[in-house]
Amino acid sequence: MSEVFFRAAGVGKRFGGFVALAEVDIELRAGERLGLIGPNGSGKSTFVNCISGDFAEHDGQVSLAGTVLNGLKPHRRARLGMARTFQLPQPFNSLDVLENVRVPLLFAGHAAEATDRAMACLEQVEMADKARKLPKELTQVEQRRLELARAIALNPRLLIADEAMAGLSNAEVDQIIALLFKLNEAGAAVIMIEHIMRAVTAFSERLVVFVAGRKIADGPPRDVLALPEVEGAYLGKQ
Amino acid sequence: MNANLRFWLGAAALGLALVAGLRLLGNDYGYFAGYFVLQYVVLAGAWNILGGYAGYVNFGAAGFMAAGAYSAIVVRQWLGWDLIPGIFAAAVVAGLLGLGTGYLTLRLKGVYFSIATLCLAVVLQTLVVNWDYVGGSRGAYIIHARDIPPFNSYSEMLFIVMLALAIITTGIGRAVEMSRLGRGLQAIRDNERAAEAVGVPTLRLKLVATTLCGALMGVAGAPLPYYSGYLNPEAAFSLAYAVNAIAMPLIGGAGTWAGPVIGAVLLASLQQAATVTISSALNLWIVGWMLVIFVAVAPRGILGWFRKRT
């Protein structure tokens, strides 16, 4: 098995007196597929914001491929190979689809071949024919694909897909899962934060469960979902 | 011929045509009115770099412009140097002021940033009012020669200098728009968080934009004391500069290099016409009405309105 290349050690976050995340430890190996689940308010997004650099101040240490990320701004983390998508798609609305994907390439030292590379990313998500459309002209699933194309442009070693399937139909969920598999096969480890259990179980080889800001389970999906405390806390059973 | 060369040759040809036309007219008022319009082309183009591309609304244009004007006065008083060194000094001083302002305020977003820039203008005005070396509240005079060969008149010289500054500012705006910097600023305007997440160094780009914006606003102000022969804080920090700097790009089409030029030519010409036919007291009234009309009819400005229809 490959070595640990992403490590979140003792990551915690408080908002005043409220503990949103308490000493969470998560390790990830290169190319691993991790599902992160938990009820609303369990700290999943807080964890994502801590590791992606949106929250500059937090407890614990985050490292990627041996580089400590604490104190680094999100754009520096992106250049080190950490990409993320957002719960709600956040395209650059005044730029067309192609330009949206060119932006990360321009700042990653690929200015000369940015257009060709951006088109290649769009082809990967089957959006090449929409290159000159504006984001507002895209459907929900196309906007999700655009987010993924922008992430692919960063040539990520770790992709954090934060509820990338929220609001999609079953068929659209399958399309996004297929894309995530493709990205994973290309070498990227993926952390999938998701409420759609079908997607999480189909995609993840390991599952982590958060409840009230704490990690309560970590292991193979089948084993984790069978744990009584997970059933009780997440699925609402006693 | 590539697009850059076409732009510069076109701008130079237009500039030469303007100078030749005004020489044929043989009236100093043409230079005077032309200078008035062109100073706003520079000011609006400068505002557009931060406000139009990055979406950070700077209410402190009058402060940066006055910083440029007073830098030119200081260079003249202290070293005896004339207009051109004064313009360079204005660019440096106002650029550093922009950098400092950006460093201190760019962590603020939206309206908070705008209020901070407004405060900067108020603080600067208070400093200048209490600074005797540049005339304090009494103001400062610039005595200049009547004629400066090879120019036909002093007014013509000032017009040509401002024309060159307007062309350079527009060229810089266009270069920013076409560059990686421009794309990064547009990404920041659309969604700063997403821009950071895809690797755009947002703070650094915003600092470059505030510096460039400040420097060009200072450049717009540097010839002002030479133009009027006398400058006091009330005139230098006039509300008209702050309002026009915002209104002109918005009306022409913010976030495009041509928008501020169109807005400045339209609004400044209207104001100049009102000044000579009715009263300059109507100037801000005109700007206010134009803004109301454009917000209702063409919120993306004249260029945006045409693009929507093509």
Boltz contact constraints between the chains, C-beta under 6 A:
constraints:
  - contact:
      token1: [A, 74]
      token2: [B, 196]
      max_distance: 6.0
  - contact:
      token1: [A, 74]
      token2: [B, 197]
      max_distance: 6.0
  - contact:
      token1: [A, 75]
      token2: [B, 196]
      max_distance: 6.0
  - contact:
      token1: [A, 75]
      token2: [B, 199]
      max_distance: 6.0
  - contact:
      token1: [A, 75]
      token2: [B, 200]
      max_distance: 6.0
  - contact:
      token1: [A, 75]
      token2: [B, 201]
      max_distance: 6.0
  - contact:
      token1: [A, 78]
      token2: [B, 198]
      max_distance: 6.0
  - contact:
      token1: [A, 78]
      token2: [B, 199]
      max_distance: 6.0
  - contact:
      token1: [A, 79]
      token2: [B, 199]
      max_distance: 6.0
  - contact:
      token1: [A, 84]
      token2: [B, 197]
      max_distance: 6.0
  - contact:
      token1: [A, 90]
      token2: [B, 191]
      max_distance: 6.0
  - contact:
      token1: [A, 90]
      token2: [B, 194]
      max_distance: 6.0
  - contact:
      token1: [A, 92]
      token2: [B, 187]
      max_distance: 6.0
  - contact:
      token1: [A, 92]
      token2: [B, 190]
      max_distance: 6.0
  - contact:
      token1: [A, 92]
      token2: [B, 191]
      max_distance: 6.0
  - contact:
      token1: [A, 93]
      token2: [B, 190]
      max_distance: 6.0
  - contact:
      token1: [A, 94]
      token2: [B, 190]
      max_distance: 6.0
  - contact:
      token1: [A, 103]
      token2: [B, 183]
      max_distance: 6.0
  - contact:
      token1: [A, 103]
      token2: [B, 187]
      max_distance: 6.0
  - contact:
      token1: [A, 103]
      token2: [B, 198]
      max_distance: 6.0
  - contact:
      token1: [A, 104]
      token2: [B, 198]
      max_distance: 6.0
  - contact:
      token1: [A, 104]
      token2: [B, 199]
      max_distance: 6.0
  - contact:
      token1: [A, 106]
      token2: [B, 180]
      max_distance: 6.0
  - contact:
      token1: [A, 106]
      token2: [B, 183]
      max_distance: 6.0
  - contact:
      token1: [A, 107]
      token2: [B, 199]
      max_distance: 6.0
  - contact:
      token1: [A, 107]
      token2: [B, 200]
      max_distance: 6.0
  - contact:
      token1: [A, 108]
      token2: [B, 199]
      max_distance: 6.0
  - contact:
      token1: [A, 111]
      token2: [B, 180]
      max_distance: 6.0
  - contact:
      token1: [A, 150]
      token2: [B, 198]
      max_distance: 6.0
